[in-house]
Amino acid sequence: MKNIKIEIKWALIFVIMMLAWMALEKSLGYHDEKIADHPFFTNFVAIPSILIYVFALLDKKKNHYYGLMSYKQGFITGFIITIIVAIFSPLAQYITIEFITPEYFPNVINYAVSSGEMTQEAAEAYFNLKSYMIQSIIGALIMGTVTSAIVAIFVKSK
């Protein structure tokens, strides 16, 4: 457990950032009156997400590997963070939907149906807590692994 203390710290920072991002989206209206623009705006979360991985790998490099970290060590660090984030993703989705933005699913379902993008049944099947919990785990694993692979290239020792 001591060997992954840094990864646990940064994974928790990542989850907190995601919850703060959801609160930001809601406060800016992207979960209700600007819901049509939500798919575009939400992509900007990649910026703080990547920065957290950069800071995490630099932290591990400096404080665990004493300034010398290989690509493999960097990738493994990022992947451990990814696994922890994926484990916490369903809880983060629950907190988001129950406390931060409980009206999100009704709003997005209504928008998807009224804009003709989905039928009522398809929208209800896609936009629900169980579906988003599953999507969050898969998304965290895929995006976290890719981010780890790329960030490790730049953070490794020369």
Backbone as JSON Lines, residues from 0, in Angstrom:
{"i":0,"aa":"M","n":[0.83,-1.2,0.0],"ca":[0.0,0.0,0.0],"c":[0.88,1.26,0.0]}
{"i":1,"aa":"K","n":[2.0,1.19,0.73],"ca":[2.91,2.34,0.79],"c":[3.47,2.67,-0.59]}
{"i":2,"aa":"N","n":[3.68,1.65,-1.43],"ca":[4.25,1.85,-2.75],"c":[3.3,2.56,-3.71]}
{"i":3,"aa":"I","n":[2.01,2.53,-3.41],"ca":[1.05,3.19,-4.31],"c":[0.33,4.36,-3.64]}
{"i":4,"aa":"K","n":[0.93,4.89,-2.6],"ca":[0.35,6.03,-1.9],"c":[0.18,7.23,-2.84]}
{"i":5,"aa":"I","n":[1.16,7.47,-3.67],"ca":[1.1,8.59,-4.61],"c":[-0.04,8.37,-5.61]}
{"i":6,"aa":"E","n":[-0.16,7.14,-6.11],"ca":[-1.24,6.84,-7.07],"c":[-2.61,7.02,-6.45]}
{"i":7,"aa":"I","n":[-2.78,6.58,-5.21],"ca":[-4.06,6.73,-4.52],"c":[-4.39,8.22,-4.36]}
{"i":8,"aa":"K","n":[-3.4,9.0,-3.95],"ca":[-3.6,10.44,-3.77],"c":[-4.09,11.08,-5.08]}
{"i":9,"aa":"W","n":[-3.4,10.79,-6.18],"ca":[-3.75,11.44,-7.45],"c":[-5.06,10.9,-8.02]}
{"i":10,"aa":"A","n":[-5.37,9.65,-7.76],"ca":[-6.66,9.11,-8.21],"c":[-7.8,9.82,-7.48]}
{"i":11,"aa":"L","n":[-7.63,10.06,-6.18],"ca":[-8.66,10.77,-5.42],"c":[-8.76,12.22,-5.89]}
{"i":12,"aa":"I","n":[-7.64,12.84,-6.19],"ca":[-7.66,14.2,-6.75],"c":[-8.43,14.2,-8.06]}
{"i":13,"aa":"F","n":[-8.19,13.18,-8.89],"ca":[-8.88,13.07,-10.17],"c":[-10.4,12.96,-9.97]}
{"i":14,"aa":"V","n":[-10.82,12.11,-9.05],"ca":[-12.26,11.92,-8.81],"c":[-12.88,13.22,-8.29]}
{"i":15,"aa":"I","n":[-12.2,13.91,-7.4],"ca":[-12.7,15.18,-6.88],"c":[-12.8,16.22,-8.01]}
{"i":16,"aa":"M","n":[-11.78,16.23,-8.89],"ca":[-11.83,17.14,-10.03],"c":[-13.04,16.84,-10.91]}
{"i":17,"aa":"M","n":[-13.33,15.56,-11.14],"ca":[-14.49,15.19,-11.97],"c":[-15.8,15.66,-11.33]}
{"i":18,"aa":"L","n":[-15.92,15.52,-10.03],"ca":[-17.12,16.0,-9.35],"c":[-17.22,17.53,-9.45]}
{"i":19,"aa":"A","n":[-16.09,18.21,-9.29],"ca":[-16.09,19.67,-9.44],"c":[-16.45,20.07,-10.87]}
{"i":20,"aa":"W","n":[-15.96,19.29,-11.85],"ca":[-16.27,19.58,-13.25],"c":[-17.78,19.44,-13.5]}
{"i":21,"aa":"M","n":[-18.38,18.41,-12.93],"ca":[-19.83,18.22,-13.08],"c":[-20.59,19.4,-12.47]}
{"i":22,"aa":"A","n":[-20.13,19.86,-11.31],"ca":[-20.76,21.03,-10.68],"c":[-20.59,22.26,-11.56]}
{"i":23,"aa":"L","n":[-19.42,22.41,-12.19],"ca":[-19.18,23.52,-13.1],"c":[-20.12,23.46,-14.31]}
{"i":24,"aa":"E","n":[-20.2,22.27,-14.93],"ca":[-21.11,22.11,-16.07],"c":[-22.53,22.49,-15.7]}
{"i":25,"aa":"K","n":[-22.98,22.02,-14.54],"ca":[-24.34,22.32,-14.11],"c":[-24.51,23.81,-13.87]}
{"i":26,"aa":"S","n":[-23.54,24.43,-13.17],"ca":[-23.66,25.85,-12.85],"c":[-23.64,26.74,-14.1]}
{"i":27,"aa":"L","n":[-22.99,26.26,-15.16],"ca":[-22.94,27.02,-16.41],"c":[-24.14,26.73,-17.32]}
{"i":28,"aa":"G","n":[-25.03,25.82,-16.88],"ca":[-26.25,25.56,-17.63],"c":[-26.15,24.43,-18.64]}
{"i":29,"aa":"Y","n":[-25.05,23.69,-18.65],"ca":[-24.89,22.61,-19.64],"c":[-25.67,21.35,-19.29]}
{"i":30,"aa":"H","n":[-26.37,21.34,-18.17],"ca":[-27.22,20.21,-17.81],"c":[-28.69,20.57,-17.94]}
{"i":31,"aa":"D","n":[-28.98,21.79,-18.4],"ca":[-30.38,22.18,-18.61],"c":[-30.52,23.09,-19.82]}
{"i":32,"aa":"E","n":[-30.5,24.41,-19.67],"ca":[-30.8,25.27,-20.82],"c":[-29.78,25.2,-21.95]}
{"i":33,"aa":"K","n":[-28.55,24.82,-21.68],"ca":[-27.52,24.69,-22.73],"c":[-27.21,23.22,-23.02]}
{"i":34,"aa":"I","n":[-28.14,22.34,-22.75],"ca":[-27.88,20.9,-22.87],"c":[-27.5,20.49,-24.3]}
{"i":35,"aa":"A","n":[-27.95,21.24,-25.28],"ca":[-27.59,20.92,-26.67],"c":[-26.09,21.07,-26.9]}
{"i":36,"aa":"D","n":[-25.44,21.94,-26.13],"ca":[-24.0,22.17,-26.26],"c":[-23.17,21.3,-25.31]}
{"i":37,"aa":"H","n":[-23.83,20.53,-24.46],"ca":[-23.11,19.71,-23.48],"c":[-22.1,18.75,-24.1]}
{"i":38,"aa":"P","n":[-22.46,18.02,-25.17],"ca":[-21.47,17.08,-25.73],"c":[-20.16,17.76,-26.17]}
{"i":39,"aa":"F","n":[-20.24,19.0,-26.63],"ca":[-19.04,19.74,-27.02],"c":[-18.28,20.22,-25.78]}
{"i":40,"aa":"F","n":[-18.98,20.89,-24.87],"ca":[-18.32,21.49,-23.7],"c":[-17.65,20.45,-22.81]}
{"i":41,"aa":"T","n":[-18.28,19.32,-22.63],"ca":[-17.77,18.31,-21.7],"c":[-16.4,17.77,-22.12]}
{"i":42,"aa":"N","n":[-16.06,17.89,-23.4],"ca":[-14.75,17.43,-23.87],"c":[-13.59,18.23,-23.28]}
{"i":43,"aa":"F","n":[-13.86,19.45,-22.83],"ca":[-12.8,20.27,-22.24],"c":[-12.29,19.71,-20.91]}
{"i":44,"aa":"V","n":[-13.0,18.74,-20.33],"ca":[-12.51,18.1,-19.1],"c":[-11.19,17.36,-19.37]}
{"i":45,"aa":"A","n":[-10.88,17.13,-20.63],"ca":[-9.61,16.47,-20.97],"c":[-8.42,17.3,-20.49]}
{"i":46,"aa":"I","n":[-8.55,18.6,-20.47],"ca":[-7.42,19.46,-20.08],"c":[-7.02,19.21,-18.63]}
{"i":47,"aa":"P","n":[-7.93,19.39,-17.65],"ca":[-7.5,19.09,-16.28],"c":[-7.19,17.61,-16.07]}
{"i":48,"aa":"S","n":[-7.84,16.73,-16.81],"ca":[-7.57,15.29,-16.67],"c":[-6.13,14.97,-17.03]}
{"i":49,"aa":"I","n":[-5.68,15.48,-18.16],"ca":[-4.31,15.22,-18.61],"c":[-3.32,15.87,-17.65]}
{"i":50,"aa":"L","n":[-3.62,17.08,-17.21],"ca":[-2.72,17.77,-16.27],"c":[-2.56,16.98,-14.97]}
{"i":51,"aa":"I","n":[-3.64,16.39,-14.49],"ca":[-3.54,15.58,-13.27],"c":[-2.61,14.4,-13.5]}
{"i":52,"aa":"Y","n":[-2.71,13.75,-14.64],"ca":[-1.8,12.63,-14.93],"c":[-0.36,13.11,-15.03]}
{"i":53,"aa":"V","n":[-0.14,14.26,-15.64],"ca":[1.22,14.82,-15.73],"c":[1.77,15.07,-14.33]}
{"i":54,"aa":"F","n":[1.0,15.77,-13.5],"ca":[1.45,16.07,-12.14],"c":[1.66,14.8,-11.32]}
{"i":55,"aa":"A","n":[0.8,13.82,-11.52],"ca":[0.93,12.56,-10.79],"c":[2.22,11.83,-11.16]}
{"i":56,"aa":"L","n":[2.5,11.75,-12.45],"ca":[3.71,11.05,-12.89],"c":[4.96,11.82,-12.48]}
{"i":57,"aa":"L","n":[4.91,13.15,-12.52],"ca":[6.05,13.94,-12.06],"c":[6.27,13.76,-10.55]}
{"i":58,"aa":"D","n":[5.17,13.69,-9.8],"ca":[5.24,13.44,-8.36],"c":[5.9,12.09,-8.09]}
{"i":59,"aa":"K","n":[5.46,11.07,-8.79],"ca":[6.02,9.73,-8.61],"c":[7.51,9.72,-9.0]}
{"i":60,"aa":"K","n":[7.8,10.36,-10.1],"ca":[9.2,10.42,-10.58],"c":[10.09,11.08,-9.53]}
{"i":61,"aa":"K","n":[9.66,12.2,-9.0],"ca":[10.47,12.97,-8.05],"c":[10.55,12.3,-6.68]}
{"i":62,"aa":"N","n":[9.42,11.85,-6.16],"ca":[9.35,11.42,-4.76],"c":[9.46,9.92,-4.53]}
{"i":63,"aa":"H","n":[9.36,9.13,-5.58],"ca":[9.51,7.69,-5.41],"c":[10.73,7.16,-6.16]}
{"i":64,"aa":"Y","n":[10.93,7.67,-7.36],"ca":[12.04,7.2,-8.19],"c":[13.23,8.16,-8.16]}
{"i":65,"aa":"Y","n":[13.19,9.19,-7.3],"ca":[14.3,10.12,-7.11],"c":[14.79,10.74,-8.41]}
{"i":66,"aa":"G","n":[13.84,11.09,-9.27],"ca":[14.15,11.81,-10.49],"c":[14.45,10.96,-11.71]}
{"i":67,"aa":"L","n":[14.51,9.67,-11.54],"ca":[14.8,8.77,-12.66],"c":[13.66,7.77,-12.82]}
{"i":68,"aa":"M","n":[12.89,7.95,-13.87],"ca":[11.75,7.08,-14.1],"c":[11.74,6.63,-15.55]}
{"i":69,"aa":"S","n":[11.58,5.32,-15.75],"ca":[11.5,4.77,-17.11],"c":[10.08,4.94,-17.65]}
{"i":70,"aa":"Y","n":[9.96,4.72,-18.95],"ca":[8.63,4.76,-19.56],"c":[7.72,3.73,-18.88]}
{"i":71,"aa":"K","n":[8.22,2.53,-18.67],"ca":[7.42,1.46,-18.07],"c":[6.96,1.85,-16.67]}
{"i":72,"aa":"Q","n":[7.84,2.43,-15.87],"ca":[7.45,2.85,-14.53],"c":[6.39,3.95,-14.59]}
{"i":73,"aa":"G","n":[6.55,4.87,-15.53],"ca":[5.56,5.93,-15.69],"c":[4.21,5.39,-16.13]}
{"i":74,"aa":"F","n":[4.25,4.47,-17.1],"ca":[3.0,3.89,-17.58],"c":[2.3,3.11,-16.47]}
{"i":75,"aa":"I","n":[3.05,2.32,-15.73],"ca":[2.46,1.54,-14.63],"c":[1.86,2.47,-13.58]}
{"i":76,"aa":"T","n":[2.54,3.54,-13.26],"ca":[2.0,4.53,-12.32],"c":[0.66,5.05,-12.82]}
{"i":77,"aa":"G","n":[0.62,5.48,-14.09],"ca":[-0.62,5.99,-14.66],"c":[-1.71,4.93,-14.7]}
{"i":78,"aa":"F","n":[-1.33,3.7,-15.0],"ca":[-2.32,2.63,-15.08],"c":[-2.91,2.31,-13.7]}
{"i":79,"aa":"I","n":[-2.09,2.36,-12.66],"ca":[-2.6,2.14,-11.3],"c":[-3.6,3.25,-10.94]}
{"i":80,"aa":"I","n":[-3.27,4.49,-11.28],"ca":[-4.2,5.6,-11.07],"c":[-5.51,5.32,-11.81]}
{"i":81,"aa":"T","n":[-5.38,4.86,-13.05],"ca":[-6.54,4.55,-13.88],"c":[-7.44,3.5,-13.23]}
{"i":82,"aa":"I","n":[-6.85,2.45,-12.72],"ca":[-7.62,1.38,-12.06],"c":[-8.37,1.94,-10.85]}
{"i":83,"aa":"I","n":[-7.7,2.74,-10.05],"ca":[-8.34,3.32,-8.86],"c":[-9.48,4.26,-9.26]}
{"i":84,"aa":"V","n":[-9.23,5.09,-10.27],"ca":[-10.28,5.99,-10.76],"c":[-11.48,5.17,-11.26]}
{"i":85,"aa":"A","n":[-11.22,4.1,-12.01],"ca":[-12.3,3.26,-12.53],"c":[-13.11,2.63,-11.38]}
{"i":86,"aa":"I","n":[-12.44,2.25,-10.33],"ca":[-13.13,1.68,-9.17],"c":[-14.07,2.7,-8.52]}
{"i":87,"aa":"F","n":[-13.61,3.96,-8.45],"ca":[-14.42,5.01,-7.84],"c":[-15.43,5.65,-8.79]}
{"i":88,"aa":"S","n":[-15.35,5.36,-10.08],"ca":[-16.24,5.99,-11.06],"c":[-17.73,5.78,-10.79]}
{"i":89,"aa":"P","n":[-18.18,4.58,-10.45],"ca":[-19.62,4.43,-10.16],"c":[-20.08,5.3,-8.99]}
{"i":90,"aa":"L","n":[-19.26,5.4,-7.96],"ca":[-19.61,6.25,-6.82],"c":[-19.68,7.71,-7.25]}
{"i":91,"aa":"A","n":[-18.73,8.14,-8.07],"ca":[-18.73,9.52,-8.56],"c":[-19.97,9.79,-9.4]}
{"i":92,"aa":"Q","n":[-20.39,8.81,-10.22],"ca":[-21.62,8.97,-11.01],"c":[-22.83,9.08,-10.1]}
{"i":93,"aa":"Y","n":[-22.86,8.26,-9.06],"ca":[-23.98,8.3,-8.11],"c":[-24.05,9.67,-7.44]}
{"i":94,"aa":"I","n":[-22.92,10.16,-6.96],"ca":[-22.88,11.48,-6.31],"c":[-23.32,12.56,-7.29]}
{"i":95,"aa":"T","n":[-22.84,12.47,-8.52],"ca":[-23.2,13.47,-9.54],"c":[-24.7,13.51,-9.77]}
{"i":96,"aa":"I","n":[-25.29,12.34,-9.98],"ca":[-26.72,12.28,-10.33],"c":[-27.63,12.52,-9.13]}
{"i":97,"aa":"E","n":[-27.25,12.04,-7.98],"ca":[-28.11,12.18,-6.82],"c":[-28.0,13.55,-6.14]}
{"i":98,"aa":"F","n":[-26.81,14.16,-6.18],"ca":[-26.6,15.37,-5.4],"c":[-26.24,16.61,-6.23]}
{"i":99,"aa":"I","n":[-25.45,16.44,-7.27],"ca":[-25.0,17.61,-8.03],"c":[-26.04,18.02,-9.07]}
{"i":100,"aa":"T","n":[-26.53,17.06,-9.82],"ca":[-27.44,17.38,-10.94],"c":[-28.52,16.32,-11.12]}
{"i":101,"aa":"P","n":[-29.44,16.22,-10.16],"ca":[-30.47,15.17,-10.25],"c":[-31.42,15.33,-11.45]}
{"i":102,"aa":"E","n":[-31.5,16.51,-12.01],"ca":[-32.4,16.72,-13.16],"c":[-31.73,16.44,-14.5]}
{"i":103,"aa":"Y","n":[-30.46,16.02,-14.49],"ca":[-29.74,15.81,-15.74],"c":[-30.41,14.76,-16.63]}
{"i":104,"aa":"F","n":[-30.72,13.58,-16.1],"ca":[-31.3,12.54,-16.95],"c":[-32.64,12.94,-17.55]}
{"i":105,"aa":"P","n":[-33.58,13.47,-16.77],"ca":[-34.82,13.92,-17.41],"c":[-34.57,14.98,-18.49]}
{"i":106,"aa":"N","n":[-33.64,15.9,-18.23],"ca":[-33.35,16.95,-19.21],"c":[-32.73,16.39,-20.49]}
{"i":107,"aa":"V","n":[-31.76,15.52,-20.35],"ca":[-31.08,14.99,-21.53],"c":[-32.0,14.03,-22.3]}
{"i":108,"aa":"I","n":[-32.83,13.29,-21.6],"ca":[-33.8,12.42,-22.27],"c":[-34.78,13.28,-23.08]}
{"i":109,"aa":"N","n":[-35.3,14.31,-22.44],"ca":[-36.23,15.21,-23.13],"c":[-35.57,15.83,-24.37]}
{"i":110,"aa":"Y","n":[-34.33,16.28,-24.24],"ca":[-33.63,16.89,-25.37],"c":[-33.41,15.88,-26.49]}
{"i":111,"aa":"A","n":[-32.93,14.69,-26.15],"ca":[-32.66,13.67,-27.17],"c":[-33.91,13.29,-27.94]}
{"i":112,"aa":"V","n":[-35.04,13.21,-27.25],"ca":[-36.3,12.85,-27.89],"c":[-36.85,14.03,-28.7]}
{"i":113,"aa":"S","n":[-36.87,15.22,-28.11],"ca":[-37.44,16.38,-28.8],"c":[-36.61,16.81,-30.01]}
{"i":114,"aa":"S","n":[-35.32,16.53,-30.0],"ca":[-34.48,16.88,-31.14],"c":[-34.49,15.8,-32.22]}
{"i":115,"aa":"G","n":[-35.15,14.69,-31.92],"ca":[-35.25,13.6,-32.89],"c":[-34.03,12.69,-32.94]}
{"i":116,"aa":"E","n":[-33.12,12.86,-32.01],"ca":[-31.91,12.03,-31.99],"c":[-32.19,10.61,-31.52]}
{"i":117,"aa":"M","n":[-33.18,10.44,-30.65],"ca":[-33.49,9.12,-30.09],"c":[-34.99,9.0,-29.85]}
{"i":118,"aa":"T","n":[-35.44,7.77,-29.79],"ca":[-36.8,7.54,-29.33],"c":[-36.81,7.64,-27.81]}
{"i":119,"aa":"Q","n":[-37.98,7.76,-27.24],"ca":[-38.12,7.82,-25.77],"c":[-37.49,6.59,-25.14]}
{"i":120,"aa":"E","n":[-37.79,5.42,-25.69],"ca":[-37.29,4.16,-25.12],"c":[-35.76,4.09,-25.2]}
{"i":121,"aa":"A","n":[-35.2,4.46,-26.34],"ca":[-33.74,4.43,-26.51],"c":[-33.07,5.42,-25.57]}
{"i":122,"aa":"A","n":[-33.64,6.6,-25.44],"ca":[-33.07,7.62,-24.56],"c":[-33.1,7.16,-23.1]}
{"i":123,"aa":"E","n":[-34.2,6.57,-22.69],"ca":[-34.32,6.09,-21.31],"c":[-33.37,4.93,-21.05]}
{"i":124,"aa":"A","n":[-33.14,4.11,-22.05],"ca":[-32.21,2.98,-21.9],"c":[-30.76,3.46,-21.81]}
{"i":125,"aa":"Y","n":[-30.46,4.55,-22.49],"ca":[-29.08,5.04,-22.53],"c":[-28.78,6.0,-21.37]}
{"i":126,"aa":"F","n":[-29.7,6.92,-21.1],"ca":[-29.48,7.96,-20.09],"c":[-30.09,7.54,-18.76]}
{"i":127,"aa":"N","n":[-29.36,6.73,-18.03],"ca":[-29.78,6.32,-16.69],"c":[-28.53,6.01,-15.86]}
{"i":128,"aa":"L","n":[-28.7,5.91,-14.57],"ca":[-27.56,5.76,-13.67],"c":[-26.77,4.48,-13.94]}
{"i":129,"aa":"K","n":[-27.44,3.37,-14.13],"ca":[-26.72,2.11,-14.38],"c":[-25.88,2.21,-15.65]}
{"i":130,"aa":"S","n":[-26.46,2.73,-16.72],"ca":[-25.74,2.88,-17.98],"c":[-24.53,3.8,-17.81]}
{"i":131,"aa":"Y","n":[-24.72,4.92,-17.12],"ca":[-23.61,5.86,-16.92],"c":[-22.53,5.29,-16.01]}
{"i":132,"aa":"M","n":[-22.91,4.48,-15.04],"ca":[-21.9,3.83,-14.19],"c":[-21.02,2.9,-15.02]}
{"i":133,"aa":"I","n":[-21.66,2.12,-15.89],"ca":[-20.91,1.21,-16.76],"c":[-20.03,2.0,-17.72]}
{"i":134,"aa":"Q","n":[-20.6,3.04,-18.34],"ca":[-19.84,3.87,-19.26],"c":[-18.65,4.54,-18.56]}
{"i":135,"aa":"S","n":[-18.85,4.94,-17.31],"ca":[-17.77,5.63,-16.6],"c":[-16.61,4.69,-16.3]}
{"i":136,"aa":"I","n":[-16.91,3.45,-16.0],"ca":[-15.83,2.47,-15.75],"c":[-15.06,2.22,-17.04]}
{"i":137,"aa":"I","n":[-15.78,1.95,-18.11],"ca":[-15.14,1.66,-19.4],"c":[-14.37,2.88,-19.89]}
{"i":138,"aa":"G","n":[-14.99,4.04,-19.81],"ca":[-14.33,5.28,-20.24],"c":[-13.07,5.57,-19.44]}
{"i":139,"aa":"A","n":[-13.15,5.38,-18.13],"ca":[-11.98,5.62,-17.28],"c":[-10.84,4.68,-17.66]}
{"i":140,"aa":"L","n":[-11.17,3.41,-17.89],"ca":[-10.12,2.44,-18.25],"c":[-9.48,2.77,-19.6]}
{"i":141,"aa":"I","n":[-10.3,3.09,-20.58],"ca":[-9.77,3.37,-21.92],"c":[-8.98,4.69,-21.92]}
{"i":142,"aa":"M","n":[-9.61,5.76,-21.48],"ca":[-8.96,7.07,-21.54],"c":[-7.77,7.15,-20.6]}
{"i":143,"aa":"G","n":[-7.89,6.54,-19.44],"ca":[-6.78,6.56,-18.49],"c":[-5.57,5.78,-19.0]}
{"i":144,"aa":"T","n":[-5.82,4.67,-19.65],"ca":[-4.72,3.88,-20.21],"c":[-4.03,4.63,-21.34]}
{"i":145,"aa":"V","n":[-4.81,5.22,-22.23],"ca":[-4.24,6.0,-23.34],"c":[-3.47,7.2,-22.79]}
{"i":146,"aa":"T","n":[-4.06,7.92,-21.84],"ca":[-3.39,9.08,-21.25],"c":[-2.09,8.66,-20.57]}
{"i":147,"aa":"S","n":[-2.12,7.56,-19.83],"ca":[-0.92,7.06,-19.16],"c":[0.18,6.75,-20.17]}
{"i":148,"aa":"A","n":[-0.2,6.1,-21.26],"ca":[0.78,5.73,-22.29],"c":[1.43,6.97,-22.91]}
{"i":149,"aa":"I","n":[0.64,7.99,-23.14],"ca":[1.17,9.2,-23.78],"c":[1.96,10.06,-22.8]}
{"i":150,"aa":"V","n":[1.41,10.28,-21.61],"ca":[2.09,11.13,-20.63],"c":[3.42,10.5,-20.21]}
{"i":151,"aa":"A","n":[3.48,9.19,-20.09],"ca":[4.72,8.51,-19.69],"c":[5.86,8.78,-20.68]}
{"i":152,"aa":"I","n":[5.53,8.98,-21.95],"ca":[6.55,9.3,-22.96],"c":[7.26,10.61,-22.6]}
{"i":153,"aa":"F","n":[6.49,11.6,-22.16],"ca":[7.03,12.93,-21.91],"c":[7.65,13.08,-20.52]}
{"i":154,"aa":"V","n":[7.23,12.22,-19.58],"ca":[7.69,12.35,-18.2],"c":[8.91,11.46,-17.91]}
{"i":155,"aa":"K","n":[9.11,10.44,-18.7],"ca":[10.23,9.52,-18.46],"c":[11.56,10.27,-18.49]}
{"i":156,"aa":"S","n":[12.53,9.71,-17.82],"ca":[13.86,10.29,-17.82],"c":[14.51,10.03,-19.17]}
{"i":157,"aa":"K","n":[15.33,10.96,-19.6],"ca":[15.98,10.83,-20.9],"c":[17.13,9.85,-20.84]}
